């Protein structure tokens, strides 16, 4: 079980990931990547877009595992000692 503060931090990260990715997908940053040419015949803007998208998916998957654990002081958590006889 994780502490309540660890769960809150994971929730904060869940909010920050899409906000940061939104800023990274905005035109000024995409134009910087599009002016660089190509890498192995692939335009750098394509590598940039799919790299950011892949990183967002990986970070979200990692963070969802952190959110899956119940809170230590969760009022709705059922303990085996509290089960009826």
N, CA, C and O atoms as CSV, one atom per row, in Angstrom:
chain,resi,resn,atom,element,x,y,z
A,1,UNK,N,N,0.834,-1.187,0.000
A,1,UNK,CA,C,0.000,0.000,0.000
A,1,UNK,C,C,0.873,1.242,0.000
A,1,UNK,O,O,1.956,1.270,0.585
A,2,UNK,N,N,0.380,2.246,-0.659
A,2,UNK,CA,C,1.106,3.506,-0.745
A,2,UNK,C,C,0.474,4.519,0.189
A,2,UNK,O,O,-0.702,4.426,0.543
A,3,UNK,N,N,1.276,5.476,0.573
A,3,UNK,CA,C,0.762,6.526,1.437
A,3,UNK,C,C,-0.122,7.470,0.628
A,3,UNK,O,O,-0.078,7.487,-0.602
A,4,UNK,N,N,-0.903,8.234,1.328
A,4,UNK,CA,C,-1.820,9.170,0.674
A,4,UNK,C,C,-1.048,10.239,-0.092
A,4,UNK,O,O,-1.500,10.684,-1.147
A,5,UNK,N,N,0.094,10.654,0.412
A,5,UNK,CA,C,0.861,11.680,-0.285
A,5,UNK,C,C,1.438,11.147,-1.593
A,5,UNK,O,O,1.540,11.896,-2.564
A,6,UNK,N,N,1.817,9.867,-1.641
A,6,UNK,CA,C,2.327,9.279,-2.890
A,6,UNK,C,C,1.221,9.202,-3.935
A,6,UNK,O,O,1.472,9.421,-5.120
A,7,UNK,N,N,0.014,8.895,-3.510
A,7,UNK,CA,C,-1.120,8.838,-4.438
A,7,UNK,C,C,-1.436,10.245,-4.947
A,7,UNK,O,O,-1.731,10.425,-6.128
A,8,UNK,N,N,-1.378,11.238,-4.066
A,8,UNK,CA,C,-1.632,12.619,-4.492
A,8,UNK,C,C,-0.589,13.083,-5.507
A,8,UNK,O,O,-0.924,13.768,-6.473
A,9,UNK,N,N,0.669,12.712,-5.290
A,9,UNK,CA,C,1.723,13.068,-6.238
A,9,UNK,C,C,1.470,12.413,-7.589
A,9,UNK,O,O,1.675,13.037,-8.631
A,10,UNK,N,N,1.027,11.164,-7.578
A,10,UNK,CA,C,0.727,10.471,-8.836
A,10,UNK,C,C,-0.445,11.140,-9.547
A,10,UNK,O,O,-0.457,11.229,-10.775
A,11,UNK,N,N,-1.420,11.607,-8.790
A,11,UNK,CA,C,-2.543,12.330,-9.402
A,11,UNK,C,C,-2.078,13.654,-9.997
A,11,UNK,O,O,-2.549,14.061,-11.059
A,12,UNK,N,N,-1.168,14.316,-9.322
A,12,UNK,CA,C,-0.619,15.566,-9.856
A,12,UNK,C,C,0.141,15.314,-11.160
A,12,UNK,O,O,0.036,16.093,-12.107
A,13,UNK,N,N,0.896,14.235,-11.199
A,13,UNK,CA,C,1.624,13.878,-12.416
A,13,UNK,C,C,0.640,13.567,-13.535
A,13,UNK,O,O,0.895,13.888,-14.696
A,14,UNK,N,N,-0.487,12.941,-13.188
A,14,UNK,CA,C,-1.505,12.626,-14.196
A,14,UNK,C,C,-2.094,13.895,-14.808
A,14,UNK,O,O,-2.561,13.866,-15.947
A,15,UNK,N,N,-2.081,14.981,-14.090
A,15,UNK,CA,C,-2.560,16.256,-14.630
A,15,UNK,C,C,-1.461,16.948,-15.440
A,15,UNK,O,O,-1.743,17.574,-16.462
A,16,UNK,N,N,-0.228,16.837,-14.990
A,16,UNK,CA,C,0.878,17.543,-15.624
A,16,UNK,C,C,1.237,16.950,-16.994
A,16,UNK,O,O,1.576,17.696,-17.912
A,17,UNK,N,N,1.167,15.642,-17.143
A,17,UNK,CA,C,1.574,14.994,-18.403
A,17,UNK,C,C,0.820,15.566,-19.609
A,17,UNK,O,O,1.475,15.972,-20.568
A,18,UNK,N,N,-0.510,15.622,-19.618
A,18,UNK,CA,C,-1.178,16.171,-20.801
A,18,UNK,C,C,-0.930,17.661,-21.018
A,18,UNK,O,O,-0.910,18.131,-22.155
A,19,UNK,N,N,-0.741,18.404,-19.927
A,19,UNK,CA,C,-0.482,19.841,-20.066
A,19,UNK,C,C,0.871,20.067,-20.742
A,19,UNK,O,O,0.979,20.876,-21.663
A,20,UNK,N,N,1.892,19.359,-20.290
A,20,UNK,CA,C,3.224,19.499,-20.878
A,20,UNK,C,C,3.208,19.036,-22.331
A,20,UNK,O,O,3.801,19.686,-23.192
A,21,UNK,N,N,2.543,17.931,-22.610
A,21,UNK,CA,C,2.478,17.429,-23.986
A,21,UNK,C,C,1.733,18.406,-24.898
A,21,UNK,O,O,2.086,18.549,-26.068
A,22,UNK,N,N,0.731,19.061,-24.384
A,22,UNK,CA,C,0.019,20.060,-25.177
A,22,UNK,C,C,0.956,21.197,-25.574
A,22,UNK,O,O,0.940,21.647,-26.720
A,23,UNK,N,N,1.765,21.657,-24.634
A,23,UNK,CA,C,2.727,22.712,-24.961
A,23,UNK,C,C,3.778,22.231,-25.956
A,23,UNK,O,O,4.210,22.995,-26.820
A,24,UNK,N,N,4.189,20.977,-25.841
A,24,UNK,CA,C,5.193,20.449,-26.763
A,24,UNK,C,C,4.644,20.258,-28.174
A,24,UNK,O,O,5.413,20.220,-29.135
A,25,UNK,N,N,3.326,20.137,-28.308
A,25,UNK,CA,C,2.709,19.977,-29.628
A,25,UNK,C,C,2.328,21.312,-30.262
A,25,UNK,O,O,1.798,21.328,-31.374
A,26,UNK,N,N,2.580,22.421,-29.593
A,26,UNK,CA,C,2.217,23.723,-30.148
A,26,UNK,C,C,3.161,24.124,-31.287
A,26,UNK,O,O,4.321,23.714,-31.313
A,27,UNK,N,N,2.657,24.921,-32.215
A,27,UNK,CA,C,3.421,25.249,-33.428
A,27,UNK,C,C,4.834,25.800,-33.228
A,27,UNK,O,O,5.713,25.416,-33.999
A,28,UNK,N,N,5.120,26.662,-32.262
A,28,UNK,CA,C,6.508,27.149,-32.178
A,28,UNK,C,C,7.534,26.020,-31.984
A,28,UNK,O,O,8.605,26.047,-32.590
A,29,UNK,N,N,7.216,25.050,-31.158
A,29,UNK,CA,C,8.154,23.956,-30.936
A,29,UNK,C,C,8.173,22.978,-32.107
A,29,UNK,O,O,9.214,22.394,-32.407
A,30,UNK,N,N,7.050,22.797,-32.763
A,30,UNK,CA,C,7.019,21.910,-33.926
A,30,UNK,C,C,7.817,22.534,-35.069
A,30,UNK,O,O,8.470,21.813,-35.824
A,31,UNK,N,N,7.776,23.857,-35.209
A,31,UNK,CA,C,8.541,24.519,-36.263
A,31,UNK,C,C,10.042,24.375,-36.044
A,31,UNK,O,O,10.804,24.298,-37.007
A,32,UNK,N,N,10.468,24.339,-34.802
A,32,UNK,CA,C,11.894,24.132,-34.518
A,32,UNK,C,C,12.315,22.752,-35.016
A,32,UNK,O,O,13.380,22.601,-35.614
A,33,UNK,N,N,11.480,21.750,-34.768
A,33,UNK,CA,C,11.808,20.388,-35.203
A,33,UNK,C,C,11.696,20.244,-36.716
A,33,UNK,O,O,12.422,19.445,-37.308
A,34,UNK,N,N,10.809,20.992,-37.350
A,34,UNK,CA,C,10.615,20.834,-38.789
A,34,UNK,C,C,11.736,21.475,-39.602
A,34,UNK,O,O,11.931,21.124,-40.766
A,35,UNK,N,N,12.467,22.400,-39.012
A,35,UNK,CA,C,13.559,23.066,-39.727
A,35,UNK,C,C,14.863,22.277,-39.704
A,35,UNK,O,O,15.829,22.676,-40.355
A,36,UNK,N,N,14.913,21.175,-38.976
A,36,UNK,CA,C,16.169,20.460,-38.776
A,36,UNK,C,C,16.523,19.515,-39.924
A,36,UNK,O,O,17.659,19.044,-39.976
A,37,UNK,N,N,15.621,19.220,-40.832
A,37,UNK,CA,C,15.936,18.328,-41.951
A,37,UNK,C,C,15.364,16.945,-41.750
A,37,UNK,O,O,14.177,16.787,-41.464
A,38,UNK,N,N,16.229,15.923,-41.904
A,38,UNK,CA,C,15.747,14.549,-41.752
A,38,UNK,C,C,16.814,13.702,-41.075
A,38,UNK,O,O,17.993,14.053,-41.047
A,39,UNK,N,N,16.371,12.594,-40.539
A,39,UNK,CA,C,17.243,11.645,-39.865
A,39,UNK,C,C,16.923,10.265,-40.410
A,39,UNK,O,O,15.808,9.773,-40.230
A,40,UNK,N,N,17.872,9.638,-41.067
A,40,UNK,CA,C,17.667,8.343,-41.726
A,40,UNK,C,C,16.529,8.402,-42.740
A,40,UNK,O,O,15.814,7.419,-42.935
A,41,UNK,N,N,16.361,9.550,-43.384
A,41,UNK,CA,C,15.330,9.721,-44.398
A,41,UNK,C,C,13.952,10.038,-43.842
A,41,UNK,O,O,13.004,10.207,-44.609
A,42,UNK,N,N,13.823,10.120,-42.531
A,42,UNK,CA,C,12.544,10.450,-41.892
A,42,UNK,C,C,12.620,11.905,-41.445
A,42,UNK,O,O,13.574,12.289,-40.768
A,43,UNK,N,N,11.629,12.722,-41.811
A,43,UNK,CA,C,11.653,14.128,-41.366
A,43,UNK,C,C,11.685,14.216,-39.838
A,43,UNK,O,O,11.004,13.464,-39.141
A,44,UNK,N,N,12.485,15.141,-39.344
A,44,UNK,CA,C,12.624,15.258,-37.893
A,44,UNK,C,C,11.329,15.658,-37.206
A,44,UNK,O,O,11.135,15.348,-36.031
A,45,UNK,N,N,10.445,16.335,-37.912
A,45,UNK,CA,C,9.168,16.696,-37.298
A,45,UNK,C,C,8.354,15.438,-37.002
A,45,UNK,O,O,7.644,15.386,-35.997
A,46,UNK,N,N,8.447,14.439,-37.850
A,46,UNK,CA,C,7.734,13.176,-37.611
A,46,UNK,C,C,8.343,12.453,-36.412
A,46,UNK,O,O,7.622,11.926,-35.566
A,47,UNK,N,N,9.664,12.431,-36.345
A,47,UNK,CA,C,10.329,11.806,-35.203
A,47,UNK,C,C,9.973,12.546,-33.917
A,47,UNK,O,O,9.734,11.921,-32.883
A,48,UNK,N,N,9.939,13.870,-33.979
A,48,UNK,CA,C,9.585,14.683,-32.815
A,48,UNK,C,C,8.155,14.381,-32.343
A,48,UNK,O,O,7.925,14.142,-31.158
A,49,UNK,N,N,7.208,14.394,-33.274
A,49,UNK,CA,C,5.802,14.169,-32.903
A,49,UNK,C,C,5.585,12.775,-32.322
A,49,UNK,O,O,4.944,12.627,-31.282
A,50,UNK,N,N,6.120,11.752,-32.993
A,50,UNK,CA,C,5.934,10.397,-32.487
A,50,UNK,C,C,6.754,10.145,-31.227
A,50,UNK,O,O,6.361,9.330,-30.392
A,51,UNK,N,N,7.880,10.827,-31.076
A,51,UNK,CA,C,8.659,10.702,-29.847
A,51,UNK,C,C,7.926,11.277,-28.648
A,51,UNK,O,O,7.891,10.662,-27.583
A,52,UNK,N,N,7.345,12.447,-28.816
A,52,UNK,CA,C,6.566,13.055,-27.735
A,52,UNK,C,C,5.343,12.204,-27.415
A,52,UNK,O,O,5.016,11.976,-26.250
A,53,UNK,N,N,4.672,11.736,-28.471
A,53,UNK,CA,C,3.488,10.899,-28.258
A,53,UNK,C,C,3.864,9.599,-27.530
A,53,UNK,O,O,3.175,9.191,-26.595
A,54,UNK,N,N,4.942,8.959,-27.954
A,54,UNK,CA,C,5.381,7.720,-27.306
A,54,UNK,C,C,5.796,7.942,-25.862
A,54,UNK,O,O,5.503,7.121,-24.993
A,55,UNK,N,N,6.478,9.052,-25.604
A,55,UNK,CA,C,6.869,9.373,-24.231
A,55,UNK,C,C,5.638,9.632,-23.356
A,55,UNK,O,O,5.606,9.236,-22.191
A,56,UNK,N,N,4.635,10.294,-23.921
A,56,UNK,CA,C,3.403,10.548,-23.154
A,56,UNK,C,C,2.695,9.243,-22.822
A,56,UNK,O,O,2.195,9.072,-21.711
A,57,UNK,N,N,2.650,8.331,-23.771
A,57,UNK,CA,C,2.015,7.028,-23.520
A,57,UNK,C,C,2.786,6.256,-22.456
A,57,UNK,O,O,2.182,5.679,-21.552
A,58,UNK,N,N,4.112,6.240,-22.555
A,58,UNK,CA,C,4.930,5.513,-21.585
A,58,UNK,C,C,4.807,6.121,-20.183
A,58,UNK,O,O,4.680,5.388,-19.202
A,59,UNK,N,N,4.844,7.450,-20.083
A,59,UNK,CA,C,4.699,8.092,-18.776
A,59,UNK,C,C,3.317,7.863,-18.171
A,59,UNK,O,O,3.182,7.673,-16.962
A,60,UNK,N,N,2.304,7.883,-19.016
A,60,UNK,CA,C,0.953,7.637,-18.517
A,60,UNK,C,C,0.795,6.198,-18.034
A,60,UNK,O,O,0.152,5.957,-17.013
A,61,UNK,N,N,1.372,5.246,-18.753
A,61,UNK,CA,C,1.313,3.842,-18.323
A,61,UNK,C,C,2.056,3.650,-17.002
A,61,UNK,O,O,1.577,2.958,-16.104
A,62,UNK,N,N,3.230,4.271,-16.895
A,62,UNK,CA,C,3.996,4.178,-15.654
A,62,UNK,C,C,3.233,4.799,-14.485
A,62,UNK,O,O,3.208,4.242,-13.387
A,63,UNK,N,N,2.617,5.940,-14.723
A,63,UNK,CA,C,1.895,6.629,-13.656
A,63,UNK,C,C,0.606,5.898,-13.282
A,63,UNK,O,O,0.185,5.943,-12.126
A,64,UNK,N,N,-0.016,5.234,-14.238
A,64,UNK,CA,C,-1.254,4.513,-13.920
A,64,UNK,C,C,-0.989,3.344,-12.977
A,64,UNK,O,O,-1.858,2.983,-12.183
A,65,UNK,N,N,0.190,2.756,-13.056
A,65,UNK,CA,C,0.535,1.693,-12.107
A,65,UNK,C,C,0.703,2.259,-10.695
A,65,UNK,O,O,0.382,1.598,-9.707
A,66,UNK,N,N,1.205,3.483,-10.617
A,66,UNK,CA,C,1.324,4.128,-9.309
A,66,UNK,C,C,-0.050,4.463,-8.744
A,66,UNK,O,O,-0.235,4.432,-7.527
A,67,UNK,N,N,-1.008,4.779,-9.593
A,67,UNK,CA,C,-2.355,5.127,-9.133
A,67,UNK,C,C,-3.187,3.903,-8.791
A,67,UNK,O,O,-4.227,4.021,-8.144
A,68,UNK,N,N,-2.738,2.727,-9.220
A,68,UNK,CA,C,-3.520,1.514,-9.027
A,68,UNK,C,C,-3.522,1.037,-7.575
A,68,UNK,O,O,-4.459,0.358,-7.156
A,69,UNK,N,N,-2.504,1.377,-6.812
A,69,UNK,CA,C,-2.397,0.935,-5.425
A,69,UNK,C,C,-3.369,1.718,-4.545
A,69,UNK,O,O,-3.507,2.929,-4.714
A,70,UNK,N,N,-4.046,1.047,-3.605
A,70,UNK,CA,C,-4.960,1.775,-2.716
A,70,UNK,C,C,-4.192,2.638,-1.718
A,70,UNK,O,O,-3.043,2.358,-1.377
A,71,UNK,N,N,-4.855,3.683,-1.268
A,71,UNK,CA,C,-4.241,4.561,-0.273
A,71,UNK,C,C,-4.194,3.852,1.067
A,71,UNK,O,O,-5.028,2.997,1.364
A,72,UNK,N,N,-3.209,4.218,1.868
A,72,UNK,CA,C,-3.043,3.592,3.162
A,72,UNK,C,C,-4.179,3.967,4.117
A,72,UNK,O,O,-4.631,3.140,4.909
A,73,UNK,N,N,-4.632,5.209,4.037
A,73,UNK,CA,C,-5.701,5.670,4.919
A,73,UNK,C,C,-7.024,5.800,4.171
A,73,UNK,O,O,-7.833,6.675,4.479
A,74,UNK,N,N,-7.240,4.929,3.189
A,74,UNK,CA,C,-8.458,4.954,2.386
A,74,UNK,C,C,-9.630,4.457,3.222
A,74,UNK,O,O,-9.577,3.354,3.765
A,75,UNK,N,N,-10.680,5.253,3.331
A,75,UNK,CA,C,-11.832,4.899,4.156
A,75,UNK,C,C,-12.631,3.746,3.553
A,75,UNK,O,O,-13.341,3.045,4.273
A,76,UNK,N,N,-12.524,3.543,2.241
A,76,UNK,CA,C,-13.311,2.506,1.590
A,76,UNK,C,C,-12.549,1.192,1.432
A,76,UNK,O,O,-13.079,0.234,0.868
A,77,UNK,N,N,-11.332,1.139,1.917
A,77,UNK,CA,C,-10.536,-0.074,1.827
A,77,UNK,C,C,-11.070,-1.085,2.841
A,77,UNK,O,O,-11.310,-0.741,3.998
A,78,UNK,N,N,-11.253,-2.308,2.413
A,78,UNK,CA,C,-11.763,-3.361,3.295
A,78,UNK,C,C,-10.599,-4.196,3.767
A,78,UNK,O,O,-9.853,-4.753,2.961
A,79,UNK,N,N,-10.448,-4.282,5.047
A,79,UNK,CA,C,-9.382,-5.084,5.648
A,79,UNK,C,C,-9.954,-6.452,5.962
A,79,UNK,O,O,-11.141,-6.571,6.265
A,80,UNK,N,N,-9.127,-7.492,5.895
A,80,UNK,CA,C,-9.600,-8.855,6.154
A,80,UNK,C,C,-10.049,-9.005,7.610
A,80,UNK,O,O,-10.884,-9.858,7.910
A,81,UNK,N,N,-9.507,-8.188,8.514
A,81,UNK,CA,C,-9.927,-8.262,9.924
A,81,UNK,C,C,-11.333,-7.678,10.117
A,81,UNK,O,O,-11.994,-7.987,11.109
A,82,UNK,N,N,-11.792,-6.843,9.185
A,82,UNK,CA,C,-13.087,-6.204,9.304
A,82,UNK,C,C,-14.214,-7.020,8.682
A,82,UNK,O,O,-15.377,-6.625,8.761
A,83,UNK,N,N,-13.891,-8.131,8.077
A,83,UNK,CA,C,-14.898,-8.953,7.410
A,83,UNK,C,C,-15.849,-9.571,8.429
A,83,UNK,O,O,-15.444,-9.908,9.541
A,84,UNK,N,N,-17.102,-9.717,8.045
A,84,UNK,CA,C,-18.047,-10.333,8.970
A,84,UNK,C,C,-17.716,-11.816,9.164
A,84,UNK,O,O,-17.099,-12.437,8.298
A,85,UNK,N,N,-18.126,-12.374,10.294
A,85,UNK,CA,C,-17.803,-13.785,10.585
A,85,UNK,C,C,-18.522,-14.751,9.685
A,85,UNK,O,O,-18.348,-15.962,9.815
